[in-house]
Amino acid sequence: MNKPFLAGSNAEFLTSWCETRKFPKFRVKQLCNWLYTQVEINPDAMLNLPGNMRDALKEDFYAPGSSVDEIVSSTDGVEKLLLKLHDGECIEMVIIPADDRLTFCLSTQVGCPVGCYFCASGKNGFTRNLRAGEIIEEFIFGVKRAGFPDNLVFMGIGEGLLNFEELADALNILTSPDGFGMSPRRITVSTSGFVPGMQKFAQLKREFNLAVSLHAVTDEIRAKLIPSNVRYSIAEILKAADLCRDANNRQYTIEYTMISGINDDLDSARKLADIALNHHAKINLIPYNATDGMFRRPERSVIEAFETEIKNAGARVTRRVERGTKESAACGQLRISRSKK
């Protein structure tokens, strides 16, 4: 049954629902308070609503449609939640605490249609898009587990810009004053370089952050890492990323996964620095987290030399701090391990 999700339902939709169900209008304010202030999506817990209304909510909505199926915790406080969806499929979200901030990493699809050769997210193929309500449920499970986050990153399973309409609806709920009221500047959307989605993202003209997974400085090298089905040229990707930068007035990040013998030479470092400088972007280096025997992680000395070369060229660069458990650490591995059981 293709029911709506209570999570992510806005006041306008809930007003229409109350009118249809003959519930008084003041119940909408109570319901929104439960959803966006109390962060509660289980009608049974909404004790100031009459019993017949709680029953109607459970009948008409997924409330909730997901559940926490497994939690993998690491010694540094990072937690990966495997969420079971209403149709039995699974996704992952990650809670990443730090001394001064809390970050959630959310998924946008069940599986990934891009299928980057080095990434675990697409190993089992693509099943379906997440609906906006399912994305909001990820957020809510994180809040219930760890409190409200300082930052959100859409870097989990899936290519969010291939699910643009549902992602945009979720972003609206997350940032709306009538929703969770997060600042767009605290939210980052990652893309593998899906140009049409980036063009739509620019049209939002909101101060969201964009992270572009480039992973190579030439189209020839990029073809070794990303299948052709949704692969665009680096020139096209950078043009679309610049469009987003100009629309939201936010410097974007070039994500660069370092893979031994593929893209970790010093010439690539110099070219990557030139790209960042010419496009007013910053670089985030990601040492490869092995998912199989096909690719290897560079030696520490190689990573450090690559980073130093970029700094010497004058570009802004950071290296991703690696945290979390080694077991099922890469995005998608926990879901894969569950599917094999």
Secondary structure by P-SEA (a helix, b strand, c coil): ccccccccccaaaaaaaaaaaccccaaaaaaaaaccccccccccccccccaaaaaaaaaccccccccccbbbbcccbbbbbbccccccbbbbbbbbbcccbbbbbbbccccccccccccccccccccccccaaaaaaaaaaaaaccccccccccccccccccccaaaaaaaaaaccccccccccccbbbbbccaaaaaaaaaaacccbbbbbccccccaaaaaacccccccccaaaaaaaaaaaaaaccbbbbbbbbbbccccccaaaaaaaaaaaaaacbbbbbbcccccccccccccaaaaaaaaaaaaaabbbbbcccccccccccccaaaaaaaaac
